Amino acid sequence: MPHDVIVIGGSYAGLSAAMQLARARRQVLVIDAGLPRNRFATGAHGFLGQDGRPPEDILRDAIAQLEAYPTFDLTHGEATDARRDGDGFIVTLADGSEQRAARLVLATGVTDELPPIPGMTERWGRTVLHCPYCHGYEVADLPLGVIAAHPMSAHQAGLIPDWGPTTYFTQGVFEPDAEQAAHLSARGVQIERTPVVELLGDAPALEGVRLTDGRTVTVGALFVAPMTRPSSPLAGLLGCEFEDGPMGPHVRVDEWKQTTVPGVYAAGDAATPMHNATLASAAGVLAGVGAHQSLLR
């Protein structure tokens, strides 16, 4: 039997969309590959009512709540293709099976592309961090660093001193302009222009960084806002338009999270330049409501 809506992606945005649809008594299927972006973190922070909880526990409880609704269904697997079929859509999974629905919600997320510095990957989400609002409190008062990855990195460096003494590592590439340099100086940020080539310590702990000239700088945690890319090709395969954000492309959506393809909605990190669990969940609510109301029309 075709579903009213297929939601692709079972993290905060996708499950929030599914909740609205299940409560509207619509047949909703969530297809989830089980690879949420925040799987590397031990706790989700700044998320009202969930502060400090492991992300997998939040998702487990959300699925348990959704399973109380008889019109909700969950399939574990990777959606590899999606195409229009008459008034609806067909989604193909990696195992070759197909699912049909009148509407789609893409909550497929993004993949972080970390700077190619030895030691970063194994510390990602622990002592190499993205968002100070999500993780800054847990590393407060440690010597902190910001690894520049793009022109916006100087802005990030200006935020971090609220959590601890900060060094901005320009990597010899992302030099602050005069206004940025004055702001960083006023905030007490040290600027280091010699590139970082290695992270030191027993991962995931971090004791410092080594520079190209052999010097070491003590840091207890590093912040980096990495470039991102869509985790799934589905939006492109469906013909959705993208916008260029400061960290990478994201799907263009309207206020109800409908993409430029009628009947296809998108929510979460894949559809905004602002990445945050609370924002992803709120966007999922809008996408779910938008998809439901479109069925009425």
C-alpha positions in Angstrom: 0.0 0.0 0.0 1.4 3.4 -0.9 2.2 5.7 2.0 1.0 9.3 2.3 4.5 10.5 3.1 7.9 9.0 3.1 10.5 10.7 5.4 14.1 9.9 4.4 16.3 10.4 7.5 15.5 9.4 11.0 17.2 11.9 13.2 15.8 15.1 14.8 14.3 16.7 11.7 12.9 13.5 10.2 11.4 12.1 13.3 9.8 15.5 14.2 8.2 15.6 10.7 7.0 12.0 11.2 5.4 12.9 14.5 3.2 15.6 13.0 2.1 13.2 10.2 1.4 10.3 12.5 -0.6 12.5 14.8 -2.6 13.6 11.7 -3.3 9.9 11.2 -1.5 9.8 7.9 0.5 6.7 6.7 4.1 7.8 7.2 7.2 5.7 6.6 10.6 6.8 7.9 13.6 5.3 6.0 16.8 5.6 8.1 20.3 4.6 7.4 21.3 4.9 11.0 24.1 7.4 10.5 23.0 10.7 12.2 25.5 13.5 12.0 25.9 13.8 15.8 26.7 10.1 16.3 30.3 11.1 17.3 29.2 13.2 20.3 28.6 11.7 23.7 25.9 14.2 24.6 23.4 16.6 23.0 23.5 20.1 24.6 21.3 23.2 24.5 18.3 21.1 23.4 15.5 22.0 25.8 14.5 19.0 27.9 17.3 16.9 26.5 20.4 18.7 27.7 23.3 16.3 28.2 21.6 13.2 27.0 23.4 10.9 24.5 22.0 11.5 21.0 21.2 7.8 20.5 19.0 7.8 23.7 17.0 10.8 22.4 16.4 9.0 19.1 15.5 5.7 20.8 12.9 7.4 22.9 11.5 9.3 20.0 11.1 6.2 17.9 9.4 4.4 20.9 6.9 7.3 21.1 6.3 7.2 17.4 5.7 3.5 17.4 2.6 4.1 19.6 0.9 5.6 16.5 -0.6 2.9 14.2 0.1 4.8 11.0 3.9 5.1 11.6 6.4 2.7 10.1 10.2 2.6 10.2 12.5 0.9 7.7 16.3 0.6 8.4 18.2 1.0 5.2 19.7 3.5 2.7 17.5 5.3 0.2 19.6 5.3 -3.0 17.2 6.8 -5.5 14.0 8.7 -5.7 11.9 9.7 -8.7 8.5 11.1 -9.6 5.8 8.6 -10.4 2.6 10.2 -11.6 1.2 12.2 -8.7 3.6 10.7 -6.3 7.1 9.3 -5.8 9.0 6.1 -5.8 11.9 5.6 -3.4 14.5 2.8 -4.1 16.5 1.3 -1.2 20.0 -0.2 -1.4 18.5 -3.7 -1.3 16.5 -3.0 -4.4 13.1 -2.7 -2.7 10.8 0.2 -3.6 8.4 2.3 -1.6 5.8 4.7 -2.9 4.3 7.8 -1.4 2.3 10.9 -2.4 4.8 13.2 -0.7 8.5 13.1 0.4 10.3 14.8 3.3 14.1 14.8 2.9 15.9 14.9 6.2 19.1 13.5 4.9 21.6 15.8 6.6 25.1 16.7 5.7 28.6 15.3 6.0 31.4 17.3 7.6 34.6 17.7 5.7 37.3 18.2 8.4 40.6 19.8 7.6 43.2 17.1 6.7 45.2 17.4 9.9 46.3 14.1 11.6 44.4 13.5 14.8 41.2 15.5 13.9 38.9 12.7 12.9 39.4 10.5 16.0 38.6 13.5 18.2 35.6 14.8 16.3 32.7 15.4 18.6 34.8 15.0 21.7 37.7 17.5 21.8 37.5 18.8 18.2 34.1 20.6 18.1 31.9 22.5 15.8 29.4 24.6 17.8 30.4 26.4 21.0 26.7 26.7 22.0 26.5 22.9 21.8 29.8 22.0 23.4 31.5 25.1 24.8 30.3 24.7 28.3 31.8 21.3 28.7 35.3 22.6 27.8 35.0 25.9 29.6 38.2 27.4 31.1 40.5 25.1 29.1 43.0 26.6 26.7 41.0 26.6 23.5 41.8 27.0 19.8 40.1 27.7 16.5 41.4 26.0 13.4 40.6 28.2 10.4 38.9 26.4 7.6 37.2 29.2 5.6 36.8 33.0 5.8 34.1 32.7 8.5 36.6 31.2 10.9 37.7 34.6 12.3 34.1 35.2 13.3 34.0 31.9 15.2 37.3 32.8 16.9 35.7 36.0 18.2 33.0 33.9 20.0 35.2 31.4 21.8 36.7 33.6 24.5 33.4 33.5 26.4 34.3 29.8 27.2 38.1 30.1 27.6 41.4 31.6 26.6 41.6 31.3 22.8 44.2 31.0 20.1 43.1 31.5 16.5 45.2 29.4 14.1 45.0 31.0 10.7 46.7 28.1 9.0 48.6 30.7 7.1 45.6 31.2 4.8 42.7 32.8 6.6 44.2 36.0 7.8 41.8 38.3 9.6 41.2 41.7 8.0 41.8 44.9 9.9 38.4 45.0 11.5 38.5 41.3 12.4 42.0 41.7 13.9 40.9 44.6 16.0 37.9 42.6 17.3 40.0 39.6 18.1 42.5 41.7 19.9 39.8 43.3 22.0 38.5 39.9 22.8 41.9 38.7 24.0 42.4 36.2 21.1 46.0 35.2 20.3 46.6 34.9 16.6 49.0 32.1 15.4 49.9 32.2 11.7 52.2 29.2 11.6 50.0 26.2 10.5 49.0 23.4 12.7 50.2 20.0 11.3 49.3 17.5 14.1 47.1 17.1 17.2 48.8 15.8 20.3 47.7 13.5 23.1 45.9 10.2 23.6 42.7 10.6 21.5 40.0 11.5 22.1 41.8 13.7 24.7 43.8 16.6 23.4 46.9 18.1 25.0 48.1 20.4 22.3 49.0 21.0 18.6 52.3 20.8 16.7 53.1 23.6 14.2 55.1 23.3 11.0 58.1 25.0 12.7 58.2 22.3 15.4 56.7 24.4 18.2 53.8 23.0 20.3 50.9 25.0 21.7 48.9 23.7 24.6 45.1 23.4 23.9 42.5 21.3 25.6 39.9 21.6 22.8 39.7 22.9 19.3 36.8 24.4 17.4 36.5 24.1 13.7 33.5 24.9 11.5 34.0 22.5 8.7 32.8 22.7 5.1 29.8 20.4 4.5 28.3 18.5 1.6 24.9 16.8 1.3 25.0 13.2 2.8 22.5 12.0 0.1 22.2 12.6 -3.6 18.4 12.4 -3.5 17.6 16.1 -3.6 19.7 16.5 -6.7 18.2 13.4 -8.4 14.7 14.8 -7.8 15.7 18.2 -9.3 15.6 20.3 -6.2 17.4 23.6 -6.4 20.3 24.4 -4.0 21.6 27.6 -2.4 25.2 28.3 -1.6 25.7 28.7 2.1 28.9 29.8 3.9 29.8 26.2 4.8 28.4 24.5 1.7 25.3 24.0 -0.4 21.8 23.4 1.1 18.4 22.6 -0.4 16.3 25.7 -1.2 13.0 25.6 0.7 10.1 28.0 1.5 8.6 28.8 4.9 6.9 25.4 5.0 10.0 23.6 4.0 8.8 22.8 0.5 11.6 22.5 -2.0 11.4 23.8 -5.6 9.9 20.4 -6.6 6.2 20.3 -5.7 5.5 17.5 -3.2 9.1 17.3 -1.9 9.9 18.9 1.4 13.3 19.2 3.1 14.3 19.9 6.7 17.3 19.8 9.0 20.9 20.5 8.2 20.4 19.6 4.5 18.1 22.5 4.1 19.6 25.4 6.1 23.0 27.0 6.7 22.3 27.1 10.5 22.9 23.7 12.0 21.5 23.0 15.5 19.4 20.1 16.9 16.6 22.4 18.1 16.4 24.2 14.7 16.4 20.8 12.9 13.6 19.5 15.1 11.6 22.7 14.5 12.2 22.6 10.8 10.9 19.0 10.8 7.7 20.1 12.5 7.1 22.6 9.7 7.9 20.1 7.0 5.5 17.6 8.5 2.7 20.1 8.8 3.4 21.5 5.3 3.4 18.0 3.7 0.1 17.2 5.5 -1.6 20.3 4.5 -0.5 19.8 0.9 -2.3 16.5 0.9 -5.6 18.3 1.8 -5.2 20.4 -1.3 
